[in-house]
Amino acid sequence: MNELALYTIYLIYGLAFFAIGMTISLRDLKLSRLSIVAALPALALFGYTHALHEWTELYIEWVGPNRDVSWHLQVESMRSVKLLLSYLALGWFAWKMLGLIRWRYLHWMRTITYAVMTTYLALLAISYQAMALEAFLPTANTLTRWIFGLGPAVVSGLALTAYARQQHWRSHRGARYFGYCGLALIAYGVATGIIPTDLGLWVPVLRASCALAVLYCLARALSIFDWEREEQIRQAQWQLVRADHHRAVGTLASGLASEIEQPLQRAMEKCDELEPELDMDSDGPYRLEQIRDELQRSREVCKELVTFSQHAQDDLQALPLDTLLNSALELLSHRLKPFIVLQDLEPGLTILGNEKQLKEVLVNVLSNAIDASEEVKRLEISAVLKEGEVQLEIRDYGPGLSGEGQNNATEPFYTTKQEHMGLGLTLCHQVLQQHGGQLSLENWHHGLAVHLNWPRHQPA
């Protein structure tokens, strides 16, 4: 009965890890922007290799009693290699996860890893010299479990829980299941790294239970990719509707601008004809100049309408974000002299786009922030790489926007300023969409924060 139970446990044990690998491998993650996609192949590799290791255990238990010593040594050697390879894959996953959560002490972890590897190899060499092969293999397995089983499992688990906290803003429950998966991995690391196998049947039962818990939580966590795909589809549909709306408005605006431009031009010409006939001592020339100013302003409005209707994306090039931002700030330097501008940009961020258009976007957003912060005279600018996107945030110290204002700020002709047409943020939003990005607004406790997101450009 105990033998049958042991066979069943190891069969389920191996199937659980094999299912972990399959759960990841069967997912189509090519279009995902979640950063954890880069680490999941390592976890899948761990699942496959550890399943082979556990099934080797089952094979030894099944046919081992009828085999000689040399067979046992050969199979045990293969089992030890599989165990080490599986834990190295888990260590690779842990390393990738630490990079994703941007752990500040990652460079120290690299040093510790080299030291641990050196210690492990030294202990293996000493044990190999001092022991017979049949005694060395169990010792090597114990060292492997202590160093490469417990350590990477605990680090992976902690990194997954940290990643889950970073994803807490996502409404989908899959985000928190990454944290549960991390806790299950920690439990498995303790069970496999600290508790010896020979304590009884309950040890493989405990390990198999932890493996099943990892599988369950991982399967639930990976459903976040389904949610992400649905969001991408909804976003694409919304962008199509919005593009049709903008196209219709643009066509109307272009037609109106063309019709209005000609009468305005004739009115300007009539002003020029009228000027010599005016009495220079009266207020006529002053009033005529006012008329010219208003006509010129109307012509500028027409130009904005034409620009809105004809905005196109061309001449794409790799643009360092810090250079692009500094260029926009330089254009506004005359307005920023009394301002405190705090910048916190992650180095090396590059985007692909039209330099002129994106500079116009930054100038427009910064100008709005300057207008809003006239009293405090302070701006905060930050940029990070997150989920495969370059995320730029510009915060002002103004009154912020109402809920209606945040929802309608990018709609054509919506404005809170009487002297503006309300096309500035609309054009910014349109340009960002053409570059595969997004513009969003939200209030923070000192004013308004504008978020500009682009896909990160990675040179071939």
Sequence and secondary structure as in RCSB ss.txt:
>XXXX:A:sequence
MNELALYTIYLIYGLAFFAIGMTISLRDLKLSRLSIVAALPALALFGYTHALHEWTELYIEWVGPNRDVSWHLQV
ESMRSVKLLLSYLALGWFAWKMLGLIRWRYLHWMRTITYAVMTTYLALLAISYQAMALEAFLPTANTLTRWIFGL
GPAVVSGLALTAYARQQHWRSHRGARYFGYCGLALIAYGVATGIIPTDLGLWVPVLRASCALAVLYCLARALSIF
DWEREEQIRQAQWQLVRADHHRAVGTLASGLASEIEQPLQRAMEKCDELEPELDMDSDGPYRLEQIRDELQRSRE
VCKELVTFSQHAQDDLQALPLDTLLNSALELLSHRLKPFIVLQDLEPGLTILGNEKQLKEVLVNVLSNAIDASEE
VKRLEISAVLKEGEVQLEIRDYGPGLSGEGQNNATEPFYTTKQEHMGLGLTLCHQVLQQHGGQLSLENWHHGLAV
HLNWPRHQPA
>XXXX:A:secstr
 HHHHHHHHHHHHHHHHHHHHHHHHTS  TT   GGGGTHHHHHHHHHHHHHHHHHHHHHHHHGGGS HHHHHHH
HHHHHHHHHHHHHHHHHHHHHHHHHTT TTHHHHHHHHHHHHHHHHHHHHHHHHHS HHHHHHHHHHHHIIIIII
HHHHHHHHHHHHHHHHTTTSSSTHHHHHHHHHHHHHHHHHHHHTS GGG THHHHHHHHHHHHHHHHHHHHTHHH
HHHHHHHHHHHHHHHHHHHHHHHHHHHHHHHHHHHHHHHHHHHHHHHHHGGGS TTSSHHHHHHHHHHHHHHHHH
HHHHHHHHHH      EEEEHHHHHHHHHHHTHHHHTT EEEEEE TT EEEE HHHHHHHHHHHHHHHHHHTTT
T EEEEEEEEETTEEEEEEE  S    HHHHHHTTSTT  S TTS S HHHHHHHHHHHTT EEEEEEETTEEEE
EEEEE     
